Amino acid sequence: MASELRVDKIHNEGGDNDSGIDLSTNDNIVLKTANTTRLTMDATGQTTIVGEGGSTTTNLQQGLCKAWVDGTDAAVLTDSFNLASGTDNGTGDYTYAITNDMASVNYCVPTGALYAALQGTFAQATDSYRIKCFGRADSLTAENTTHFVTIFGDLA
């Protein structure tokens, strides 16, 4: 049997704040099961959850993919998240515009491509990134190919 909790307001019945929990005053929302904390959210919105096995915690915002694309060999967004458009700069050379900018250029961009031996990030900016795809191992020349990219890091 699944449990469901639906609330319009969380009210502090026994505390010093009769009007409810005010996250602007450093209060935390804490979810516990069997006296074990499973989730906390602080006044800044940082959410931490207990990881697999219960021995570690994970920062939820830090662990989420911030953008991704399944792009064609012409930089068309077959499917995507947080990307506005793609540009085909030439053979195997693609640039994607990020809808909600990254906080800095220091974000992680794992890439993959069909039938290409090598692909990688060529240039990163807070509002876009550029990748290049190269041919099979025996000929490392630029090659048009379907590619896949994810972005991990902090949003601005």
C-alpha positions as CSV (number, residue, x, y, z in Angstrom):
1,M,0.0,0.0,0.0
2,A,1.4,3.4,-1.0
3,S,1.4,6.4,1.3
4,E,0.6,9.8,0.1
5,L,0.9,13.2,1.9
6,R,-0.8,16.3,0.6
7,V,-0.6,19.5,2.4
8,D,-1.2,23.2,1.8
9,K,0.6,24.3,4.9
10,I,3.0,22.8,7.5
11,H,2.0,24.1,10.9
12,N,4.2,24.0,14.0
13,E,1.7,23.0,16.7
14,G,4.1,22.8,19.7
15,G,6.8,25.3,18.9
16,D,7.3,29.0,19.2
17,N,6.1,29.8,15.7
18,D,2.3,29.5,15.6
19,S,2.1,30.7,12.0
20,G,4.0,27.7,10.6
21,I,7.5,26.9,9.5
22,D,9.3,29.9,8.0
23,L,12.3,28.8,5.9
24,S,13.7,32.3,5.9
25,T,14.7,31.9,9.6
26,N,17.1,29.0,9.1
27,D,14.5,26.4,9.9
28,N,14.9,23.1,8.1
29,I,12.3,20.8,6.8
30,V,13.2,17.3,7.9
31,L,11.6,14.1,6.9
32,K,12.2,11.2,9.2
33,T,11.1,7.5,9.1
34,A,11.7,5.3,12.2
35,N,13.7,8.1,13.8
36,T,16.1,8.2,10.8
37,T,16.4,11.4,8.8
38,R,15.7,10.7,5.1
39,L,15.5,14.2,3.7
40,T,16.4,17.7,4.8
41,M,15.8,21.1,3.1
42,D,17.3,24.3,4.5
43,A,16.3,27.9,4.1
44,T,18.4,28.2,0.9
45,G,16.5,25.4,-0.8
46,Q,19.4,22.9,-0.6
47,T,17.9,19.5,-0.4
48,T,19.9,16.5,1.0
49,I,18.7,12.9,0.8
50,V,20.0,9.7,2.3
51,G,21.9,7.7,-0.3
52,E,21.5,4.1,-1.2
53,G,22.3,1.8,1.7
54,G,21.6,4.7,4.2
55,S,25.2,5.4,5.1
56,T,25.8,8.5,3.0
57,T,23.9,11.6,2.0
58,T,23.5,13.2,-1.5
59,N,22.9,16.9,-2.3
60,L,20.0,16.6,-4.6
61,Q,20.6,19.8,-6.7
62,Q,24.3,18.9,-7.2
63,G,23.5,15.4,-8.4
64,L,21.0,16.3,-11.1
65,C,21.8,16.6,-14.8
66,K,21.3,20.3,-15.8
67,A,21.0,19.8,-19.5
68,W,21.2,17.0,-22.1
69,V,20.7,16.5,-25.9
70,D,20.2,13.7,-28.4
71,G,21.4,15.6,-31.4
72,T,21.5,14.6,-35.1
73,D,24.4,14.9,-37.5
74,A,23.1,18.4,-38.3
75,A,22.8,19.6,-34.7
76,V,19.0,19.2,-34.7
77,L,17.6,18.6,-31.2
78,T,16.0,15.2,-31.5
79,D,15.2,15.4,-27.8
80,S,16.7,17.6,-25.2
81,F,16.4,19.4,-21.8
82,N,17.5,23.0,-21.0
83,L,18.9,23.6,-24.5
84,A,17.4,26.2,-26.8
85,S,19.0,25.3,-30.2
86,G,21.9,23.6,-32.0
87,T,24.2,24.9,-34.7
88,D,26.1,22.8,-37.2
89,N,29.5,24.5,-37.5
90,G,30.8,22.1,-40.1
91,T,31.7,18.5,-40.3
92,G,31.4,16.9,-36.9
93,D,31.4,20.3,-35.2
94,Y,28.3,21.3,-33.2
95,T,27.4,24.1,-30.8
96,Y,24.4,24.1,-28.4
97,A,22.8,27.1,-26.7
98,I,21.9,26.5,-23.0
99,T,18.5,27.9,-22.0
100,N,19.3,28.5,-18.3
101,D,23.0,29.5,-18.1
102,M,25.5,27.6,-16.1
103,A,27.2,29.4,-13.1
104,S,30.7,29.2,-14.6
105,V,32.5,27.4,-17.5
106,N,33.7,24.8,-15.0
107,Y,31.0,22.2,-15.6
108,C,31.2,18.6,-16.7
109,V,30.1,17.6,-20.3
110,P,30.2,13.8,-20.9
111,T,29.7,13.1,-24.6
112,G,29.0,10.1,-26.8
113,A,28.4,9.5,-30.5
114,L,27.3,6.8,-32.8
115,Y,30.0,5.2,-34.9
116,A,32.6,7.8,-33.9
117,A,35.9,6.9,-32.3
118,L,36.4,10.1,-30.4
119,Q,34.3,13.0,-29.4
120,G,34.7,15.7,-26.8
121,T,34.1,19.2,-25.6
122,F,35.9,21.8,-27.8
123,A,34.7,25.0,-26.0
124,Q,32.5,25.8,-23.0
125,A,30.8,29.0,-22.1
126,T,28.1,29.6,-19.5
127,D,25.5,29.9,-22.2
128,S,26.7,27.3,-24.7
129,Y,29.1,24.5,-25.4
130,R,30.7,23.1,-28.5
131,I,31.7,19.5,-29.3
132,K,33.6,17.8,-32.1
133,C,33.2,14.3,-33.3
134,F,36.0,12.4,-35.1
135,G,36.0,9.3,-37.3
136,R,36.9,5.8,-36.5
137,A,40.2,4.9,-34.8
138,D,41.9,4.4,-38.1
139,S,41.1,7.9,-39.5
140,L,40.8,10.7,-36.9
141,T,39.1,13.1,-39.2
142,A,36.0,15.1,-38.3
143,E,32.8,13.2,-39.0
144,N,29.1,14.0,-38.9
145,T,27.3,11.7,-36.5
146,T,24.4,11.5,-34.1
147,H,25.7,12.4,-30.7
148,F,24.6,12.5,-27.1
149,V,25.7,15.1,-24.4
150,T,24.9,15.7,-20.7
151,I,25.8,18.6,-18.5
152,F,26.5,18.4,-14.8
153,G,27.4,21.5,-12.7
154,D,25.8,24.5,-11.1
155,L,23.2,26.7,-12.7
156,A,23.6,30.4,-12.6
